[in-house]
Amino acid sequence: MIVGLTGGIGSGKTTVANIFAKFNNVAIYNADSEAKKLMNTSVVLKSKIIKEFGVESYLNNQLNRPYIANLVFKDKNKLATLNAIVHPEVKNHFKEFVNQQDHKDYVVYENAILFESNSNLKCDIIITVYAPLNVRIERTMLRDNSSKTAIESRIKNQWLEDKKLLQSNYIINNLDAENTQIQVVKIHNILTEKSRSI
């Protein structure tokens, strides 16, 4: 069973994924960090990114993240181009990962742009992590040392929260650590039971 885990920037998806990771019958796949690894290791991806965004895309054989971020978060078309290059590679990588996890009850697929990339179509269950916009902006400013304007331009490239929430099976309100933990345990118990009854 594949469980999609998403939420807007700063909502706390990774915090929630880390709680799920504590259960030994669950496998976690973080699309964002795997995409970053693939952009640094895949020869195919490197050549496509350089062809599209120029040789400045890589520094010392590593993705020049500030350069790429500066390009794509200001231009929706460039972001769409980057996603079109990276997503198929990540999808194939994820497929291989899932095939290796048949001893687990379910796989959590953490993806910030689950809906935007149509990856939700591959999920049996969808969980969205929610936090109010002002909290998300504040958290991201602290985490990334980014300006409010930079964060707001990234948020504009993601689906509106309401749209995500309406298409989710479960919503985790991530404001208080203890309460978040309780919600995750509850959902985990339901999912474990579901997967074993399939």
Secondary structure, DSSP 8 states (H G I E B T S, - for coil): -EEEEE--TTS-HHHHHHHHTTSTTEEEEEHHHHHHHHHHH-HHHHHHHHHHH-GGGEETTEE-HHHHHHHHTT-HHHHHHHHHHHHHHHHHHHHHHHHT-TTSSEEEEE-TTTTTTTGGGG-SEEEEEE--HHHHHHHHHHHH---HHHHHHHHTTS--HHHHHHT-SEEEE-SSHHHHHHHHHHHHHHHHHHHHH-
